[in-house]
């Protein structure tokens, strides 16, 4: 059973930076596509960034392009989300998701809160 544990969230002022980490255990990390999602209060959960199991071209939602960077370290079984130039609208609970390269199974982390003050 794969387990995902996020860390790195917190309170930061607008314009600041945070780096989220998602540590994977219990499975072969390198065969999973990895994604970061977020859910803001009163909004639907959205995909923020994703990286394939082959470490190919990453995906970013338009609102974070140029500010967020997703990366993975297959030796440390960890995926990262570097978030720069944070805005109050980035405030949300951020979740890590692992999707096997053959689409199933999928696993979610428990989430980490990011709060950006204006």
N, C-alpha and C positions, 0 to 999 in steps of 0.2 A: 504494500500500500504506500503510494507516494504521499509524502507530507510536505506542505509548503508553509514556510514561516517568513512573514514580512517583517521588516524593521526599518527604522530610519525616519519615520514620520515625526511630526511635531508642529510647533507654532513658529512661524517665521513672518517677518515683515515683507510687504510687497517689494519686489525687486531682489529679494534674497534667493538663496539656493538650498536645496535639500537633495540628498541621494538616498533613494529607497533601495533596499536589498531584499531579495527573496531567495531563501536557502531551501534547496530541495533535498529530501532524503527518502530512502526506501525504493528508489527506482533508478533506471538508467537515464540520467538527466539529458544526455546528449541526443536522445531520440524524441525529445519533446519540443514542439513549438511553444514558445513562452510569450505571454501577453500581460500587460498591465491594464486594468480597468479601473474606473472610478465611479462612485455614486455620490452625487452631491445631494443635499437635503431637498426633497421635493422633486427630484429629477430621476430619470431612468439611468440605469447603469450604462456606461459607454466605454468602448474600447479606446484607450489612449495611445498605446504603442504596442507593437508586436515584433517578434523576431523569430525566424524559422529555425528548425532544428539544424539546418545546414549553415546557419549564421549568414543567411542571404540578406538582401536589401530589406531594411526594416520598414515597418509601416508606422505612420503617425497620423492622428486625427489633425485636421487643419488647425485647430485652435492651439496646438502645442508645437507645431513645426517651427524649427529654428530655436526653440527654447528647451525642449526635452530631448534626451538621448537614451535609447535603450541599448544595453549591451549584455553579453553573457560570458561567463567564465566556466567552461565545461570541466576544468580541473577542480574548481571550487564548488561546482554544482549550484551556481548562483547566477541569478539574473538581476540586473541593476536598472534603475531609472534615475538618471541625473536630471534634475529639474532646476533650471536657471530662470532668472527674470520672472519669478513667480508673481501671480496676480491673485487678487481676492477670489476671482471666479475659479481658481484652481482648487479652492477649498473643497475637500471631499474625503471619503474613505477610499483608499486605494487598495485594490486587490490584485494579487498575482494569480495567474491561471496557467496551468500546464495542459497541453493537448498533445496526445501521442501523434506521431507523424502519420499514422493510419487513421486519424480522426477520433479514435476511442482507445482508452478512456480519457476522461478529463478530470482535473483536480483543481481545487481552489484553496487559496490561503484564507486566513481569518480576517485579513484587512488591517491597514494601519491608517490612522487619522492624520491628514495634512490640513492645517489651518493657516491661511495667509491673511494677515491683518493689513488693513489699509492705512 
